[in-house]
Amino acid sequence: MNSQTPRIGELLVRIGALSEQQLQAILEHQKQTNRPFGDLAERMYGVRPDQVEQAWVEQYLSFSTAVDLQTQGVDAEVLRVLNRRQAWQFRLLPLRREDDEVVMATCSEKLPRAVNFAWNRMSDPVYFLIAQRPQLEQFLQEHYPWPAMEDLPDWHQLAG
């Protein structure tokens, strides 16, 4: 992580979930316990999990992982790592393998769920790229066709 990347604690202070004093206390405790910052913030000061998640997503998005899916190739072989239900439920589009990782696209709104799914259900490490949700859903429809998706109320806005 470079010096330009905001840290979880700084982001939690920025949104008002922690004070500067609480941030420092967590950092001191973290040195002793080696526990994840978000876990300590929740346990020590009652920071809500969704606030930690929000800060984590903001931090991840600061890594400049946003992509235009038109510029990404999709390897048909890697599409097999997910079934259609998983792809749509978690808004995940496998793109390719790079070394020992599966590169997948998701959208910022679904990033926390996508990460949880990948960590708990996939045997390969996953690297996430962030796409705009309408474009992601367009690509999902192309690679994991689901005719019922066209019946959703906002599908025509997304496709149009």
NUDRENVEX-799693 format. One record per residue: residue number from 1; residue in one letter; x, y, z of N, C-alpha, C in turn. Coordinates in steps of 0.001 Angstrom, whole numbers. Each point is the difference from the previous one (the first is absolute). Example, Ala and Ser with C-alpha at 12.3 -4.5 7.8 and 13.67 -1.06 7.14 Angstrom:
<recs>
+-------+------+---------+---------+---------+---------+---------+---------+---------+---------+---------+
! kemar ! pagu !     nxx !     nyy !     nzz !    caxx !    cayy !    cazz !     cxx !     cyy !     czz !
+-------+------+---------+---------+---------+---------+---------+---------+---------+---------+---------+
!     1 !    A !   13190 !   -5690 !    7800 !    -890 !    1190 !       0 !     900 !    1200 !       0 !
!     2 !    S !    -350 !    1050 !    -720 !     820 !    1190 !      60 !    -770 !    1090 !     730 !
+-------+------+---------+---------+---------+---------+---------+---------+---------+---------+---------+
</recs>
This chain:
<recs>
+-------+------+---------+---------+---------+---------+---------+---------+---------+---------+---------+
! kemar ! pagu !     nxx !     nyy !     nzz !    caxx !    cayy !    cazz !     cxx !     cyy !     czz !
+-------+------+---------+---------+---------+---------+---------+---------+---------+---------+---------+
!     1 !    M !     853 !   -1166 !       0 !    -853 !    1166 !       0 !     899 !    1229 !       0 !
!     2 !    N !    -254 !     915 !    -920 !     850 !    1180 !     -48 !    -558 !    1105 !     878 !
!     3 !    S !     755 !    1077 !     120 !    -406 !    1085 !     903 !   -1244 !     734 !    -495 !
!     4 !    Q !    -363 !    -156 !   -1264 !   -1195 !     644 !    -544 !   -1277 !    -773 !     355 !
!     5 !    T !     145 !   -1255 !     364 !   -1149 !    -837 !     295 !    -511 !     305 !    1401 !
!     6 !    P !   -1288 !     378 !     102 !    -542 !     264 !    1339 !     -93 !   -1284 !     809 !
!     7 !    R !     292 !      86 !    1270 !     -93 !   -1155 !     886 !   -1423 !     -89 !     550 !
!     8 !    I !    -381 !   -1214 !     362 !   -1353 !    -250 !     509 !    -325 !     940 !    1161 !
!     9 !    G !     917 !     129 !     948 !    -239 !     859 !    1158 !    -229 !    1447 !    -385 !
!    10 !    E !     791 !     500 !    -939 !    -170 !    1383 !    -457 !   -1375 !     190 !    -631 !
!    11 !    L !    -421 !    -985 !    -760 !   -1313 !      80 !    -644 !   -1118 !     -49 !    1032 !
!    12 !    L !     170 !    -804 !    1048 !   -1017 !     -65 !    1049 !     -66 !    1305 !     792 !
!    13 !    V !    1132 !     653 !     174 !      -1 !    1318 !     648 !    -717 !     999 !    -905 !
!    14 !    R !     303 !     -59 !   -1283 !    -599 !     939 !    -968 !   -1519 !     -94 !     -10 !
!    15 !    I !    -550 !   -1227 !     133 !   -1467 !    -131 !     -36 !    -623 !     158 !    1383 !
!    16 !    G !     827 !     247 !    1014 !    -519 !     254 !    1339 !    -265 !   -1237 !     832 !
!    17 !    A !     467 !   -1159 !    -449 !    -218 !   -1229 !     759 !     983 !    -126 !    1158 !
!    18 !    L !    1154 !     668 !     -99 !    1028 !      -9 !    1040 !     535 !    1410 !     206 !
!    19 !    S !     513 !     243 !    1208 !     726 !    1245 !     267 !    1488 !    -266 !    -228 !
!    20 !    E !     782 !    1043 !     -54 !    1459 !    -163 !    -135 !     568 !    -781 !    1185 !
!    21 !    Q !    -504 !     281 !    1210 !     481 !    -715 !    1190 !    -306 !   -1494 !     -97 !
!    22 !    Q !   -1203 !    -330 !    -466 !    -361 !   -1408 !    -155 !     877 !    -669 !   -1061 !
!    23 !    L !     267 !     714 !   -1075 !     879 !    -517 !   -1046 !    1356 !    -371 !     580 !
!    24 !    Q !     584 !     911 !     784 !    1316 !    -260 !     589 !     -38 !   -1179 !     972 !
!    25 !    A !   -1076 !     -99 !     779 !    -123 !   -1117 !     949 !     -87 !   -1335 !    -747 !
!    26 !    I !    -725 !     -22 !   -1092 !    -104 !   -1239 !    -782 !    1355 !    -355 !    -591 !
!    27 !    L !     717 !     988 !    -525 !    1319 !    -273 !    -578 !     954 !    -574 !    1039 !
!    28 !    E !     -37 !     540 !    1223 !     841 !    -533 !    1076 !    -382 !   -1444 !     327 !
!    29 !    H !   -1300 !    -243 !     107 !    -472 !   -1345 !     301 !     346 !    -962 !   -1138 !
!    30 !    Q !     -70 !     492 !   -1221 !     303 !    -828 !   -1167 !    1459 !    -458 !      14 !
!    31 !    K !     898 !     865 !     465 !    1418 !    -374 !      94 !     194 !   -1199 !     924 !
!    32 !    Q !    -799 !     -40 !    1061 !     127 !   -1070 !     991 !    -691 !   -1295 !    -439 !
!    33 !    T !   -1104 !     130 !    -716 !    -819 !   -1178 !    -305 !     110 !    -484 !   -1439 !
!    34 !    N !     437 !     876 !    -888 !      92 !    -337 !   -1424 !   -1366 !    -329 !    -611 !
!    35 !    R !   -1072 !     514 !     573 !   -1369 !    -218 !    -504 !    -298 !    1009 !   -1097 !
!    36 !    P !    -916 !    -324 !    -911 !    -390 !     959 !   -1042 !    -607 !    1265 !     617 !
!    37 !    F !     311 !    1135 !    -611 !    -454 !    1282 !     528 !   -1525 !      38 !     134 !
!    38 !    G !    -702 !    -421 !   -1051 !   -1463 !      50 !      28 !    -592 !    -826 !    1126 !
!    39 !    D !     569 !   -1173 !     228 !    -465 !    -856 !    1085 !     162 !     707 !    1344 !
!    40 !    L !    1156 !     624 !     207 !     230 !     723 !    1257 !    -925 !    1200 !     137 !
!    41 !    A !    -236 !     708 !   -1081 !    -900 !    1164 !      55 !   -1408 !    -437 !     416 !
!    42 !    E !    -434 !   -1126 !    -534 !   -1321 !    -516 !     362 !     -38 !    -419 !    1472 !
!    43 !    R !    1008 !    -751 !     441 !      17 !    -526 !    1367 !     233 !    1081 !    1055 !
!    44 !    M !     925 !     925 !    -271 !     376 !     983 !    1017 !    -961 !    1187 !      75 !
!    45 !    Y !    -540 !     419 !   -1157 !    -787 !    1238 !     -15 !   -1363 !    -139 !    -652 !
!    46 !    G !    -402 !   -1220 !    -296 !   -1340 !    -213 !    -540 !    -215 !     561 !   -1400 !
!    47 !    V !    1072 !     142 !    -754 !    -157 !     436 !   -1385 !    -804 !   -1081 !    -716 !
!    48 !    R !    -986 !     428 !    -744 !    -867 !    -953 !    -691 !     759 !    -696 !   -1131 !
!    49 !    P !    -265 !   -1279 !    -213 !     658 !    -729 !   -1093 !    -191 !     668 !   -1360 !
!    50 !    D !   -1179 !     599 !    -237 !    -219 !     643 !   -1300 !     879 !    1238 !    -163 !
!    51 !    Q !     369 !     660 !    1111 !     906 !    1142 !     -88 !    1418 !    -466 !    -343 !
!    52 !    V !     419 !   -1110 !     613 !    1311 !    -571 !    -315 !      20 !    -432 !   -1462 !
!    53 !    E !   -1077 !    -623 !    -429 !    -106 !    -454 !   -1389 !      56 !    1190 !    -960 !
!    54 !    Q !    -721 !    1071 !     341 !       5 !    1205 !    -836 !    1420 !     558 !    -123 !
!    55 !    A !     717 !      57 !    1107 !    1378 !     500 !     -16 !     903 !    -924 !    -812 !
!    56 !    W !    -201 !   -1295 !     159 !     816 !    -958 !    -739 !    -231 !     141 !   -1509 !
!    57 !    V !   -1269 !     136 !    -409 !    -309 !     166 !   -1427 !     630 !    1281 !    -521 !
!    58 !    E !    -116 !    1085 !     762 !     611 !    1270 !    -428 !    1511 !    -153 !    -143 !
!    59 !    Q !     607 !    -712 !     933 !    1449 !    -231 !     -80 !     335 !    -809 !   -1253 !
!    60 !    Y !    -734 !   -1066 !    -234 !     266 !    -849 !   -1168 !    -171 !     797 !   -1294 !
!    61 !    L !   -1038 !     821 !     -62 !    -248 !     782 !   -1206 !    1098 !    1029 !    -244 !
!    62 !    S !     702 !     392 !    1051 !    1087 !     974 !    -164 !    1210 !    -612 !    -700 !
!    63 !    F !      21 !   -1332 !    -130 !    1113 !    -656 !    -685 !     -80 !     156 !   -1514 !
!    64 !    S !    -992 !     725 !    -497 !    -177 !     228 !   -1439 !    -174 !   -1307 !    -758 !
!    65 !    T !    -954 !    -798 !     424 !    -254 !   -1269 !    -660 !   -1191 !      81 !    -952 !
!    66 !    A !    -499 !    1210 !    -260 !   -1158 !     158 !    -881 !     381 !    -331 !   -1433 !
!    67 !    V !    -897 !    -714 !    -679 !     269 !    -413 !   -1370 !   -1217 !     205 !    -888 !
!    68 !    D !     284 !     115 !   -1278 !   -1013 !     -43 !   -1037 !      49 !   -1429 !    -526 !
!    69 !    L !   -1073 !    -732 !     158 !       4 !   -1410 !    -390 !     210 !    -195 !   -1502 !
!    70 !    Q !    -259 !    1040 !    -788 !     248 !     -95 !   -1440 !    1486 !    -207 !    -286 !
!    71 !    T !     860 !     442 !     921 !    1441 !    -115 !    -222 !     582 !   -1283 !     593 !
!    72 !    Q !    -843 !    -792 !     635 !     462 !   -1227 !     647 !    -409 !   -1210 !    -834 !
!    73 !    G !     895 !    -914 !    -176 !    -374 !   -1250 !    -644 !    -661 !    -916 !    1009 !
!    74 !    V !    -903 !    -842 !    -474 !    -644 !    -988 !     860 !     399 !   -1376 !    -519 !
!    75 !    D !     706 !    -732 !     821 !     442 !   -1341 !    -330 !   -1148 !    -972 !     290 !
!    76 !    A !    -513 !    -627 !   -1053 !   -1147 !    -905 !     149 !     293 !   -1118 !     998 !
!    77 !    E !    1232 !    -423 !      81 !     375 !   -1083 !     910 !    -189 !     411 !    1468 !
!    78 !    V !     339 !    1232 !     329 !     -90 !     444 !    1394 !   -1446 !     261 !     427 !
!    79 !    L !    -891 !     177 !    -957 !   -1411 !     187 !     344 !    -557 !   -1198 !     765 !
!    80 !    R !     626 !   -1140 !    -144 !    -477 !   -1231 !     652 !     200 !     -10 !    1511 !
!    81 !    V !     738 !     960 !     546 !     210 !      -8 !    1452 !   -1266 !     383 !     762 !
!    82 !    L !    -981 !     580 !    -711 !   -1282 !     372 !     620 !   -1143 !    -579 !    -802 !
!    83 !    N !   -1095 !    -272 !     686 !   -1211 !    -323 !    -746 !    -814 !    1287 !    -167 !
!    84 !    R !   -1034 !     -74 !    -775 !    -791 !    1200 !    -319 !    -589 !     649 !    1254 !
!    85 !    R !    -524 !    -815 !     905 !    -592 !     563 !    1220 !    1031 !     768 !     809 !
!    86 !    Q !    1196 !    -567 !     162 !    1063 !     669 !     756 !     407 !    1305 !    -680 !
!    87 !    A !     157 !     -46 !   -1308 !     412 !    1204 !    -731 !    -991 !    1137 !     221 !
!    88 !    W !   -1281 !    -298 !    -117 !   -1013 !    1044 !     163 !    -211 !     381 !    1471 !
!    89 !    Q !     -22 !    -973 !     890 !    -240 !     297 !    1409 !    1068 !     922 !     565 !
!    90 !    F !    1252 !    -238 !    -370 !    1105 !     778 !     551 !     543 !    1029 !    -981 !
!    91 !    R !    -636 !      95 !   -1169 !     427 !     925 !   -1062 !    1497 !    -167 !    -254 !
!    92 !    L !     378 !   -1217 !    -350 !    1394 !    -345 !    -264 !     160 !    -463 !   -1442 !
!    93 !    L !     989 !     551 !    -671 !     320 !    -424 !   -1358 !    1466 !    -410 !     -56 !
!    94 !    P !     272 !   -1311 !     -54 !    1393 !    -441 !    -143 !     526 !     435 !   -1370 !
!    95 !    L !    1174 !     601 !     -13 !     566 !     502 !   -1247 !    1131 !    -870 !    -534 !
!    96 !    R !     927 !    -375 !     889 !    1183 !    -745 !    -437 !     756 !    -496 !    1226 !
!    97 !    R !     996 !    -804 !    -265 !     955 !    -408 !    1030 !    1291 !     757 !    -247 !
!    98 !    E !     572 !     490 !    1070 !    1328 !     620 !     -46 !     815 !    -661 !    1092 !
!    99 !    D !    1026 !    -719 !    -412 !     800 !    -778 !     940 !    -930 !    -937 !     757 !
!   100 !    D !     -55 !     121 !    1329 !    -848 !    -911 !     765 !   -1321 !     637 !     431 !
!   101 !    E !    -325 !    1184 !    -544 !   -1226 !     698 !     384 !   -1035 !     -31 !   -1110 !
!   102 !    V !   -1262 !      49 !     424 !   -1095 !     213 !    -935 !    -335 !    1484 !      65 !
!   103 !    V !      32 !     667 !   -1139 !    -359 !    1414 !     -72 !   -1488 !      66 !    -291 !
!   104 !    M !    -730 !     689 !     892 !   -1452 !     119 !    -151 !    -414 !    1459 !      67 !
!   105 !    A !   -1060 !     303 !    -714 !    -611 !    1321 !      81 !   -1248 !    -101 !     873 !
!   106 !    T !    -226 !    1045 !     757 !   -1235 !     175 !     752 !    -281 !    1497 !      -9 !
!   107 !    C !   -1032 !     433 !     691 !    -285 !    1432 !     117 !     217 !     420 !    1450 !
!   108 !    S !     183 !    1278 !     221 !     311 !     458 !    1358 !   -1107 !    -344 !     990 !
!   109 !    E !   -1253 !      13 !    -474 !   -1116 !    -307 !     901 !      46 !   -1441 !     495 !
!   110 !    K !     515 !    -896 !    -793 !      11 !   -1426 !     341 !    1359 !    -498 !     466 !
!   111 !    L !     997 !     886 !      59 !    1349 !    -423 !     367 !      57 !    -763 !    1323 !
!   112 !    P !    -604 !     480 !    1085 !     102 !    -763 !    1261 !    -553 !   -1425 !    -109 !
!   113 !    R !   -1155 !    -150 !    -636 !    -582 !   -1343 !    -155 !     856 !    -857 !    -916 !
!   114 !    A !     535 !     601 !   -1055 !     848 !    -741 !    -938 !    1261 !    -496 !     691 !
!   115 !    V !     606 !     861 !     816 !    1204 !    -392 !     722 !    -306 !   -1116 !     988 !
!   116 !    N !   -1084 !     132 !     749 !    -371 !   -1055 !     952 !    -234 !   -1326 !    -711 !
!   117 !    F !    -685 !      45 !   -1123 !    -226 !   -1219 !    -769 !    1326 !    -615 !    -450 !
!   118 !    A !     867 !     820 !    -573 !    1277 !    -505 !    -518 !     846 !    -600 !    1116 !
!   119 !    W !      71 !     684 !    1145 !     817 !    -492 !    1109 !    -535 !   -1311 !     561 !
!   120 !    N !   -1321 !    -128 !      47 !    -602 !   -1173 !     640 !    -292 !   -1158 !    -943 !
!   121 !    R !    -106 !     249 !   -1294 !    -463 !   -1046 !    -902 !     954 !    -372 !   -1128 !
!   122 !    M !    1004 !     807 !    -238 !     875 !    -281 !   -1129 !    1352 !    -507 !     479 !
!   123 !    S !     536 !    -936 !    -730 !    1297 !    -551 !     391 !    1163 !     848 !    -508 !
!   124 !    D !    -211 !     751 !   -1072 !    1057 !     856 !    -557 !     -86 !    1410 !     580 !
!   125 !    P !    1145 !     660 !     161 !     -41 !    1410 !     402 !    -645 !     830 !   -1118 !
!   126 !    V !    -680 !    1057 !     395 !    -715 !     843 !    -956 !     499 !    1436 !     122 !
!   127 !    Y !     203 !     629 !   -1147 !     323 !    1425 !     -63 !   -1198 !     684 !    -642 !
!   128 !    F !    -512 !    1050 !     641 !   -1213 !     651 !    -469 !     295 !    1281 !    -762 !
!   129 !    L !    -712 !     161 !   -1092 !     -32 !    1253 !    -740 !   -1422 !     531 !     143 !
!   130 !    I !    -141 !    1303 !     -12 !   -1305 !     620 !     217 !    -525 !     558 !   -1317 !
!   131 !    A !   -1210 !    -433 !    -345 !    -665 !     475 !   -1212 !   -1261 !     761 !     407 !
!   132 !    Q !    -498 !     795 !    -900 !   -1289 !     649 !     239 !   -1079 !   -1081 !     -55 !
!   133 !    R !    -947 !      69 !     927 !   -1003 !   -1066 !     113 !    -779 !    -238 !   -1292 !
!   134 !    P !    -487 !    1038 !    -706 !    -742 !    -293 !   -1239 !     848 !    -772 !   -1021 !
!   135 !    Q !    1260 !     379 !    -146 !     860 !    -703 !    -944 !     268 !   -1431 !     476 !
!   136 !    L !     232 !    -161 !    1296 !     226 !   -1335 !     551 !   -1202 !    -895 !    -280 !
!   137 !    E !   -1190 !     504 !     234 !   -1198 !    -807 !    -211 !    -210 !    -308 !   -1484 !
!   138 !    Q !     390 !     905 !    -847 !     -67 !    -249 !   -1437 !     938 !   -1162 !    -373 !
!   139 !    F !    1203 !       5 !     546 !     954 !   -1079 !    -267 !    -444 !   -1312 !     643 !
!   140 !    L !    -594 !      86 !    1191 !    -521 !   -1218 !     625 !   -1092 !    -610 !    -873 !
!   141 !    Q !    -856 !     845 !    -538 !   -1077 !    -490 !    -866 !     578 !    -664 !   -1248 !
!   142 !    E !    1100 !     522 !    -493 !     646 !    -582 !   -1183 !     660 !   -1346 !     314 !
!   143 !    H !     681 !     -88 !    1141 !     777 !   -1200 !     316 !    -726 !   -1012 !     892 !
!   144 !    Y !    -982 !     469 !     754 !    -816 !    -870 !     851 !   -1466 !     344 !    -257 !
!   145 !    P !    -500 !    -273 !   -1202 !   -1364 !     435 !    -355 !   -1043 !    -474 !    1007 !
!   146 !    W !    -838 !     920 !     370 !   -1080 !    -296 !     931 !   -1222 !     776 !    -474 !
!   147 !    P !    -820 !    -623 !    -824 !   -1133 !     716 !    -604 !    -892 !     695 !    1021 !
!   148 !    A !    -171 !    -567 !    1181 !    -866 !     613 !    1018 !     521 !    1362 !     442 !
!   149 !    M !    1309 !     262 !    -157 !     549 !    1293 !     403 !    -630 !    1131 !    -794 !
!   150 !    E !    -401 !    -270 !   -1237 !    -601 !    1036 !    -832 !   -1358 !     429 !     540 !
!   151 !    D !    -611 !    -813 !     873 !   -1297 !     326 !     577 !      97 !     874 !    1239 !
!   152 !    L !    1221 !     216 !     514 !     147 !     852 !    1177 !    -358 !    1439 !    -345 !
!   153 !    P !    -592 !     753 !     946 !    -439 !    1360 !    -288 !    1077 !     915 !    -558 !
!   154 !    D !    1237 !    -101 !     466 !    1026 !     939 !    -457 !     851 !    -560 !   -1139 !
!   155 !    W !    -304 !   -1204 !    -485 !     819 !    -592 !   -1050 !      10 !     867 !   -1256 !
!   156 !    H !   -1168 !     524 !    -400 !     -49 !     778 !   -1234 !     804 !    1292 !     117 !
!   157 !    Q !      44 !     581 !    1185 !     847 !    1184 !     202 !    1459 !    -382 !    -127 !
!   158 !    L !     374 !   -1147 !     550 !    1385 !    -439 !     -48 !     420 !    -366 !   -1423 !
!   159 !    A !    -887 !    -662 !    -718 !     330 !    -455 !   -1344 !     -54 !    1145 !   -1011 !
!   160 !    G !    -781 !    1033 !     315 !    -214 !    1081 !    -966 !    1026 !    1003 !      38 !
+-------+------+---------+---------+---------+---------+---------+---------+---------+---------+---------+
</recs>
